[in-house]
Structure formats: structure tokens, C-alpha cells
Amino acid sequence: MASCILALGSNLGERAGTLEAAVAEIAATEGIDLVSVSGTAVTKPVGGPAGQPDFLNLVVRVETSLAPLELLAACQAVEQTHLRTREVRWGPRTLDVDVITYGETSSDDPVLTLPHPRAAERGFVLVPWLWMEPDAMLAGRPVSALAAAAADSADVTRYGDGA
């Protein structure tokens, strides 16, 4: 079994309900065991077209017997159940599920680069991960230090705290 971090985000439709359903669908996938779920963050869009609604983001830790590309396919299948479209890079979406880490695996595969190539600079991934696992490490670096340095971390707030 590999211990993995997945990041989920939504900025279209019923965002909180979509994330809740997606976590349940991931947990129900054969070969995936849900270990923990972060709190939900409200975040500003990073990149992509201007004028997008805010995102809700969270991260989960799973244990999986699936190979990395099988895990990616399972994540993409969950996205498809929520009608994810890929029309504009970093554009608005009903659901995004990214594989951030797969155990200690490093890969430059263009289909699934591990760890996720931009995770170390994305507060919308790092801050919820830190809420869930204060001592987490990403590629040998403390997630706390990465989150402190990420440009968008200051804008990350907990969902339900006036958001």
C-alpha cells in the first residue's frame, strides 16, 4: 500500500457538496482507503482567466494498492462524475482532483509527475495539508515552510469562518 496525498478543489456549482461527495467517492473506490481529510479552505483562483469565483479546497491522505496511473485514472473518474471539463487551463471547474504525492515516488512522467510539480508553491494545497498534518513533508521539505513561502497562503481561510 502506498500513502498518498490528493488535493481537491471546486469553484463551480455547489462547491461544498461536490467536495463532500468526491471524498466519499474516492473512499468508496476499490483499492483506496481514506485515512484523513483536511478542513476545507476558501481560496482565490491562482492563474487562469480573471473573474473566476473563489475555490473551496481540501486535501486527503489515502492508502492505496493502485499503481500511480491507476490512482490518477480513479481520480479522473471521480472528476467525470461531477462533469469536469478541461476547456481553459486553470479555468473554473466543478471538481479538480490532483495526485500530489504517491508514497516517496518521484517521476517525471508527463502524464503524472510526482510529486505534483507545482504543489510546493500552492498555498491552496499546502495550508489545508498543514491543518491535517502539521509535521507533513513534501520532497524532504516541511510543508509548514513551503506554506509560509507560498504567495497565495495569506489568502487561504477556513471555510465557515465568515466565508
N, C-alpha and C positions, 0 to 999 in steps of 0.2 A: 504494500500500500504506500502511495506517495501522499505526503501532506502538501496541500496546495492552497494558495490564496486566489480567490476570484473577486473581481470588482464589478459591481452592478450599478447602473445609472439609468435614469429616466427623466425626460423633461417634456414629454407629451402625454396627454390623457390623464388618467387617474394614477399619478406617479406612485404614491404610497401603496396603493392596492396592487399595482403592477409589480413593484419590488417584492412585496409580501408573497404574491403568487409565484413569482420567479424563484424565490428562495425555496418555497415548498416544492416546486417542480424539480429543481436541482436536487433537493434532498430525496425525492422520490425516484430519481434516476438510478437504474441498476448499476452497481459498481461505484456509487458515490455515497459516502456517509457524511452528513453535515456535522461539523464539530462545534463551530461557534459563528455567531453573527454579530457584527458591529452595530452600534447605534446608527441611525440614519442622519446624514448630513444634508444641508441645503447649500448648494454651491452655484457660483456663476459659471456660465459656459466658458470653456477655455478653447480658443481657436474657433474656427468655423465662422459661419455668417453672423453678422450683427443682429441684435434684436431677438435672440432666442430666449425662451423662458428659462428660469433657473432650473437646475437639476436637483433631484434627490439622488444621493449616492450612499452605498454601503459596501462593506466587504464581508466575505465569509471565508472561513477556513473549512476545507473539506479534506477527507481522506479518500483516496480513490485507487481502485485496481485498474482503471482505464489507462491506456497509454496516452501520452500528451496530445496527439492529434485526435484520439477518440474523445478525450475530455473537451477539446475545442469544439468538436462536432456536437457534443451533447449541449454545450453552452449555446452554440448557434441554433440548435433545435429549439431551445427554450426561447431564444430571441424570436424565432419564427412564429411560435405560438402567440406572441404578442405583436405580430405584424411588423416586425422590424424591417425597415427599408434602408438601403445604402445608396442614396442618391447624391448627397453632398458630404464630402469629408468633414467630419466633426460637426455635422449638422444636427438639427433636432431629431430626437428618436424616442420611440415608445419604450425601448429597452436596449441596453448595451450590456453585454456580459463579457468581460475580458479575463483571460488567464494571466495572472500576474506572476505567480511562481508555480513551479511543479517540482516539489522537493528541492534538491540542490542542483537540478538540471540547468545547464547553460546550453543554449542553442542559438545559432544564427540562421536557422531555417526561416526563409521569408514568409512561410505560411504561419509559423508560430515561433517567434523569437522569445527566448526565455533567459532571464526574467524579462517581463514586458519592457520594451526599450525606453518608454517614457515614464514608467511608474515612479522612478526615483525623483522626479521633478514635479509630480502632480499631487498637490495638497488634497485634492478631492478623493484620492486613493489613500494617501499616507495618513491623513488625520483620522478618518474612521478606523483604519487599521490600528493606529496608535490607541484609540479608545478601547479597542477589543484586546489588543496585545501590547501593553506598554513597553515590553522588552523586545519587541519584534526586530528582526534584522532583515535587510534586503541586500543581497550580494555582498555580505560581510560588513555592511554599514548599518548603524542603528536607524530605524525608521524615525525615531524622535529627532535625530539630527537632520535627516533628509526633509522631514516635515517642516522643521524650523527654517530651512533654507528655501523651500518651495515658494515661488512667487504668489501662488493663489491661496496659500494656507490661511492667511489673515482673514480671508473672506468666507471661510468654512464655518458654518454654525450648525448646532444640533437642531434637527427637525423637531418642531414643537416648542422651541424656545422663542416664541414670537414670530416664527417664520410662516 
